[in-house]
Amino acid sequence: MQSEKLIQTLQEQTRQIINHAEELKSSDLNTLTWKENEISWSILECLEHLNLYGDFYLPQIQSKIENSTTKADIEFSSGILGNYFSKSMLPKEKLNKMKTFKDKNPLNANLDKTVIDEFINQQINFLDLLNQSRNVSLNKIKIQTSISGLIRLKLGDTFQFFINHVIRHLNQIDRIHQTMKNI
């Protein structure tokens, strides 16, 4: 895939994500903290989970881009592991539940609407990083994963993984809204 096309696609998805999050700001705190049961997440817990991942990935991506001496590639080619990870994050028809790392699990955290603002700020930062990435190699820059410091993904794969993870949890938020309406 052309690097520029990938960046444009990811930027458009990120703008849609920001719009979705902006809509959540009009919800009251009871709606944002409602849970189907004691082990399910609320809307704010979903967003806080994404914020925790943003806290891990965004500074690392920023640093790698700023310190890179690579040149932009015309073509981005996904790595085997990166392609697998990014596709595994996409929501599927039958929900594929995944275990969350303890340090990224916000279950029962005391959260308020500032979580939404932080999420939106991270997405704006992500848009900026996508823009900056036009000047570096999406293939040669490697980003450490939250799974292990030994597993590194190409920058382009990390971008796709990051956005697919957000989309996955925004779908979860939509399901929470729907379940809440049906009860």
Residue frames as qw, qx, qy, qz and C-alpha x, y, z in Angstrom:
[[0.000, 0.890, 0.456, 0.000, 0.00, 0.00, 0.00],
 [0.344, 0.611, -0.067, 0.710, 1.23, 3.50, -0.67],
 [0.379, -0.204, -0.537, 0.725, 2.48, 5.17, 2.51],
 [0.131, -0.042, 0.010, -0.990, 0.60, 8.39, 1.77],
 [0.569, -0.271, -0.532, -0.565, -2.67, 6.50, 1.23],
 [0.593, -0.302, -0.693, 0.278, -2.22, 4.67, 4.55],
 [0.213, -0.139, -0.362, 0.897, -1.59, 7.95, 6.40],
 [0.312, -0.129, -0.217, -0.916, -4.62, 9.62, 4.80],
 [0.625, -0.307, -0.655, -0.292, -6.86, 6.66, 5.67],
 [0.527, -0.294, -0.622, 0.499, -5.66, 6.64, 9.28],
 [0.044, -0.029, -0.170, 0.984, -6.14, 10.41, 9.56],
 [0.474, -0.237, -0.386, -0.755, -9.72, 10.14, 8.32],
 [0.656, -0.338, -0.675, 0.014, -10.44, 7.31, 10.78],
 [0.389, -0.186, -0.484, 0.761, -8.94, 9.40, 13.59],
 [0.180, -0.117, -0.051, -0.975, -11.13, 12.39, 12.70],
 [0.624, -0.316, -0.530, -0.479, -14.19, 10.12, 12.88],
 [0.613, -0.263, -0.641, 0.379, -12.99, 8.83, 16.26],
 [0.150, -0.039, -0.290, 0.944, -12.63, 12.39, 17.57],
 [0.414, -0.221, -0.274, -0.839, -16.18, 13.20, 16.38],
 [0.684, -0.313, -0.648, -0.121, -17.48, 10.07, 18.13],
 [0.493, -0.219, -0.547, 0.640, -15.73, 11.07, 21.37],
 [0.056, -0.112, 0.053, -0.991, -17.02, 14.64, 21.11],
 [0.567, -0.336, -0.463, -0.593, -20.57, 13.24, 21.00],
 [0.646, -0.295, -0.662, 0.238, -19.91, 11.35, 24.25],
 [0.210, 0.070, -0.359, 0.907, -19.22, 14.64, 26.04],
 [0.422, -0.280, -0.132, -0.852, -22.94, 15.44, 25.95],
 [0.693, -0.290, -0.653, -0.095, -23.76, 12.28, 27.95],
 [0.481, -0.748, 0.203, -0.410, -24.37, 12.54, 31.67],
 [0.043, -0.545, 0.805, -0.233, -22.06, 10.87, 34.19],
 [0.724, -0.036, 0.580, -0.372, -24.64, 8.15, 34.98],
 [0.847, 0.504, -0.017, -0.171, -24.65, 7.11, 31.33],
 [0.414, 0.721, -0.542, 0.124, -20.85, 7.24, 31.09],
 [0.126, -0.443, 0.815, -0.351, -20.35, 5.10, 34.21],
 [0.858, -0.001, 0.167, -0.486, -23.23, 2.62, 33.67],
 [0.052, 0.375, -0.919, -0.110, -22.19, -1.05, 33.64],
 [0.732, -0.073, -0.505, -0.452, -24.12, -4.13, 32.67],
 [0.880, -0.403, -0.247, 0.046, -22.52, -6.06, 35.55],
 [0.495, -0.829, 0.208, 0.157, -19.61, -5.80, 38.00],
 [0.669, -0.265, 0.491, 0.491, -17.03, -7.25, 35.60],
 [0.507, 0.639, 0.406, 0.412, -18.03, -5.31, 32.49],
 [0.349, -0.117, -0.013, 0.930, -16.60, -1.92, 31.60],
 [0.179, 0.816, 0.369, -0.407, -18.40, 1.38, 31.49],
 [0.531, 0.804, 0.119, 0.241, -17.98, 3.86, 28.63],
 [0.107, -0.930, 0.333, -0.111, -15.42, 5.82, 30.68],
 [0.718, -0.416, 0.545, 0.120, -13.53, 2.63, 31.52],
 [0.793, 0.433, 0.337, 0.265, -13.29, 1.78, 27.80],
 [0.315, 0.905, -0.067, 0.279, -11.87, 5.24, 27.10],
 [0.421, -0.801, 0.422, -0.052, -9.50, 5.10, 30.07],
 [0.868, -0.060, 0.446, 0.210, -8.21, 1.75, 28.79],
 [0.639, 0.650, 0.182, 0.369, -7.44, 3.44, 25.47],
 [0.062, -0.956, 0.207, -0.200, -5.80, 6.36, 27.30],
 [0.701, -0.551, 0.441, 0.105, -3.50, 3.93, 29.12],
 [0.807, 0.227, 0.395, 0.375, -2.42, 2.47, 25.78],
 [0.332, 0.887, 0.065, 0.313, -2.00, 5.98, 24.38],
 [0.388, -0.869, 0.306, -0.028, 0.26, 6.80, 27.35],
 [0.784, -0.253, 0.494, 0.278, 2.41, 3.82, 26.34],
 [0.691, 0.369, 0.462, 0.415, 2.53, 4.22, 22.57],
 [0.261, 0.935, 0.183, 0.156, 2.25, 7.93, 21.75],
 [0.273, -0.890, 0.324, 0.170, 5.41, 9.19, 23.55],
 [0.678, -0.213, 0.614, 0.343, 7.41, 6.32, 22.05],
 [0.574, 0.602, 0.465, 0.304, 6.14, 7.05, 18.53],
 [0.042, 0.999, 0.004, 0.001, 6.87, 10.76, 19.02],
 [0.464, -0.708, 0.466, 0.257, 10.44, 10.04, 20.12],
 [0.692, 0.052, 0.624, 0.361, 11.11, 7.59, 17.29],
 [0.452, 0.788, 0.343, 0.237, 9.82, 10.03, 14.66],
 [0.100, -0.986, 0.122, 0.046, 11.75, 12.99, 16.12],
 [0.448, -0.649, 0.572, 0.225, 15.01, 11.02, 16.31],
 [0.826, 0.278, 0.468, 0.148, 14.71, 9.21, 12.98],
 [0.072, -0.589, 0.463, 0.658, 17.14, 9.81, 10.14],
 [0.447, 0.248, 0.823, 0.248, 15.11, 7.62, 7.78],
 [0.192, 0.158, -0.337, -0.908, 13.47, 8.89, 4.63],
 [0.682, 0.229, 0.327, -0.613, 9.82, 8.41, 3.72],
 [0.317, 0.003, 0.901, 0.295, 8.92, 5.28, 1.76],
 [0.407, 0.058, -0.410, -0.814, 6.65, 5.39, -1.27],
 [0.737, -0.173, -0.562, -0.334, 5.28, 1.96, -0.34],
 [0.417, -0.433, 0.637, -0.482, 4.49, 0.56, 3.09],
 [0.696, 0.031, -0.681, -0.224, 4.51, -3.19, 3.41],
 [0.702, -0.535, 0.190, -0.431, 3.03, -4.66, 6.56],
 [0.063, 0.420, -0.891, 0.158, 5.11, -7.15, 8.54],
 [0.511, -0.179, -0.822, -0.176, 3.75, -10.63, 9.28],
 [0.315, -0.343, -0.706, 0.534, 3.44, -9.98, 13.03],
 [0.072, 0.209, 0.123, -0.967, 2.26, -6.39, 12.60],
 [0.437, -0.066, -0.543, -0.714, -0.40, -7.43, 10.13],
 [0.480, -0.287, -0.828, 0.045, -1.56, -10.19, 12.49],
 [0.212, -0.328, -0.556, 0.734, -1.73, -7.86, 15.53],
 [0.196, 0.152, -0.047, -0.968, -3.51, -5.06, 13.72],
 [0.503, -0.127, -0.632, -0.575, -6.09, -7.42, 12.17],
 [0.410, -0.272, -0.834, 0.251, -6.64, -9.20, 15.50],
 [0.029, -0.243, -0.406, 0.881, -7.81, -5.88, 16.98],
 [0.324, -0.077, -0.396, -0.855, -10.55, -5.34, 14.42],
 [0.576, 0.040, 0.543, -0.609, -14.04, -6.06, 15.75],
 [0.116, 0.016, -0.917, -0.382, -15.59, -9.20, 14.34],
 [0.565, -0.310, -0.442, -0.624, -19.19, -10.33, 13.90],
 [0.817, -0.465, -0.339, 0.027, -18.84, -12.75, 16.82],
 [0.186, -0.912, 0.296, -0.213, -16.95, -10.84, 19.52],
 [0.815, 0.157, -0.425, 0.361, -13.44, -12.15, 20.04],
 [0.499, -0.862, 0.037, -0.085, -12.81, -11.32, 23.70],
 [0.624, 0.445, -0.420, 0.485, -9.25, -10.60, 24.70],
 [0.656, -0.570, -0.325, 0.373, -7.59, -10.59, 28.08],
 [0.107, 0.924, -0.085, 0.358, -6.47, -7.12, 29.17],
 [0.561, 0.185, -0.512, 0.623, -3.12, -6.63, 30.87],
 [0.430, -0.632, -0.546, 0.343, -3.61, -5.72, 34.52],
 [0.292, -0.400, -0.055, 0.867, -1.85, -2.35, 34.15],
 [0.103, -0.040, -0.447, -0.888, -4.22, -1.44, 31.29],
 [0.298, -0.483, -0.803, -0.182, -7.42, -2.55, 33.03],
 [0.082, -0.296, 0.197, -0.931, -9.40, 0.40, 34.45],
 [0.511, -0.448, -0.697, -0.228, -12.16, -1.78, 35.98],
 [0.504, -0.727, -0.445, 0.138, -13.74, 0.05, 38.94],
 [0.417, 0.023, -0.096, 0.904, -11.45, 3.07, 38.65],
 [0.008, 0.766, 0.432, -0.475, -12.95, 6.35, 39.87],
 [0.359, 0.145, 0.466, 0.796, -13.36, 8.21, 36.57],
 [0.207, 0.716, 0.350, -0.568, -15.02, 11.41, 35.41],
 [0.604, 0.761, 0.232, -0.040, -15.56, 13.27, 32.13],
 [0.067, -0.842, 0.456, 0.280, -11.91, 14.41, 32.01],
 [0.635, -0.091, 0.733, 0.226, -11.22, 10.92, 30.62],
 [0.587, 0.679, 0.432, 0.091, -13.02, 11.98, 27.42],
 [0.124, 0.972, -0.170, -0.108, -10.92, 15.16, 27.13],
 [0.421, -0.577, 0.659, 0.236, -7.72, 13.18, 27.61],
 [0.678, 0.234, 0.674, 0.175, -8.84, 10.70, 24.96],
 [0.458, 0.860, 0.224, 0.032, -9.61, 13.48, 22.48],
 [0.097, -0.904, 0.384, 0.161, -6.25, 15.16, 23.20],
 [0.573, -0.295, 0.724, 0.248, -4.48, 11.86, 22.54],
 [0.640, 0.505, 0.557, 0.157, -6.32, 11.48, 19.24],
 [0.247, 0.967, -0.035, -0.053, -5.33, 15.02, 18.22],
 [0.335, -0.699, 0.598, 0.205, -1.73, 14.14, 19.12],
 [0.681, 0.071, 0.704, 0.189, -2.07, 10.96, 17.04],
 [0.529, 0.802, 0.274, 0.032, -3.24, 13.03, 14.05],
 [0.005, 0.936, -0.336, -0.108, -0.14, 15.18, 14.43],
 [0.525, -0.420, 0.716, 0.191, 2.11, 12.11, 14.62],
 [0.703, 0.425, 0.556, 0.127, 0.52, 10.74, 11.46],
 [0.353, 0.935, 0.015, -0.001, 1.27, 14.03, 9.75],
 [0.228, -0.805, 0.535, 0.121, 4.89, 14.02, 10.99],
 [0.735, -0.129, 0.653, 0.127, 5.32, 10.43, 9.80],
 [0.681, 0.719, 0.131, -0.047, 5.13, 11.61, 6.18],
 [0.210, 0.879, -0.426, 0.052, 8.83, 12.50, 6.49],
 [0.307, -0.499, 0.804, -0.106, 10.11, 9.18, 7.87],
 [0.392, 0.137, -0.860, -0.296, 10.05, 5.49, 6.99],
 [0.771, -0.232, 0.132, -0.579, 6.93, 3.63, 8.06],
 [0.933, 0.139, -0.332, -0.020, 8.88, 0.43, 7.32],
 [0.589, 0.353, -0.520, 0.508, 12.23, 1.02, 9.08],
 [0.227, -0.437, 0.451, -0.745, 11.13, 2.69, 12.32],
 [0.554, -0.215, -0.804, -0.009, 10.25, 0.02, 14.87],
 [0.415, -0.518, 0.196, -0.722, 8.00, 0.53, 17.90],
 [0.083, 0.099, -0.927, 0.351, 8.15, -1.63, 21.01],
 [0.519, -0.418, -0.569, -0.482, 4.85, -3.34, 21.85],
 [0.490, -0.532, 0.332, -0.606, 3.14, -3.34, 25.23],
 [0.973, -0.088, -0.167, -0.134, 3.29, -7.15, 25.14],
 [0.847, -0.302, 0.112, 0.423, 7.08, -7.34, 25.31],
 [0.069, -0.861, 0.288, 0.413, 10.08, -5.10, 24.78],
 [0.437, -0.235, 0.764, 0.413, 11.42, -7.83, 22.51],
 [0.398, 0.540, 0.700, 0.242, 8.51, -7.55, 20.07],
 [0.014, -0.513, 0.076, 0.855, 8.75, -4.50, 17.82],
 [0.521, 0.608, 0.595, 0.069, 6.43, -3.55, 15.00],
 [0.336, 0.283, 0.315, 0.841, 6.97, -1.33, 12.01],
 [0.077, 0.214, 0.243, -0.943, 5.67, 2.20, 12.57],
 [0.440, -0.005, -0.450, -0.778, 2.98, 1.71, 9.90],
 [0.533, -0.243, -0.807, -0.071, 1.79, -1.49, 11.59],
 [0.227, -0.262, -0.611, 0.712, 1.81, 0.22, 14.99],
 [0.251, 0.090, -0.041, -0.963, -0.37, 3.00, 13.58],
 [0.563, -0.112, -0.607, -0.550, -2.84, 0.44, 12.20],
 [0.470, -0.235, -0.804, 0.278, -2.84, -1.58, 15.42],
 [0.074, -0.174, -0.422, 0.887, -3.41, 1.58, 17.49],
 [0.398, 0.054, -0.168, -0.900, -6.36, 2.79, 15.40],
 [0.589, -0.136, -0.725, -0.330, -7.94, -0.68, 15.15],
 [0.341, -0.213, -0.758, 0.513, -7.72, -1.00, 18.94],
 [0.158, 0.169, 0.233, -0.945, -9.57, 2.32, 19.30],
 [0.521, 0.000, -0.463, -0.717, -12.23, 1.26, 16.76],
 [0.480, -0.151, -0.862, 0.052, -12.70, -2.01, 18.64],
 [0.198, -0.314, -0.665, 0.648, -13.46, -0.19, 21.89],
 [0.288, 0.136, -0.033, -0.947, -15.66, 2.45, 20.26],
 [0.555, -0.112, -0.683, -0.461, -17.75, -0.46, 18.98],
 [0.396, -0.247, -0.799, 0.379, -17.81, -1.74, 22.56],
 [0.051, 0.206, 0.318, -0.924, -19.05, 1.69, 23.69],
 [0.464, 0.009, -0.390, -0.795, -21.81, 1.53, 21.07],
 [0.548, -0.194, -0.808, -0.098, -22.82, -1.91, 22.42],
 [0.215, -0.236, -0.649, 0.691, -22.89, -0.53, 25.99],
 [0.271, 0.119, 0.006, -0.955, -25.18, 2.29, 24.83],
 [0.560, -0.055, -0.606, -0.562, -27.47, -0.21, 23.08],
 [0.468, -0.208, -0.831, 0.218, -27.60, -2.58, 26.06],
 [0.055, -0.192, -0.473, 0.858, -28.38, 0.32, 28.38],
 [0.408, 0.059, -0.200, -0.889, -31.28, 1.42, 26.16],
 [0.602, -0.080, -0.711, -0.356, -32.69, -2.13, 26.06],
 [0.347, -0.167, -0.808, 0.446, -32.79, -2.52, 29.85]]
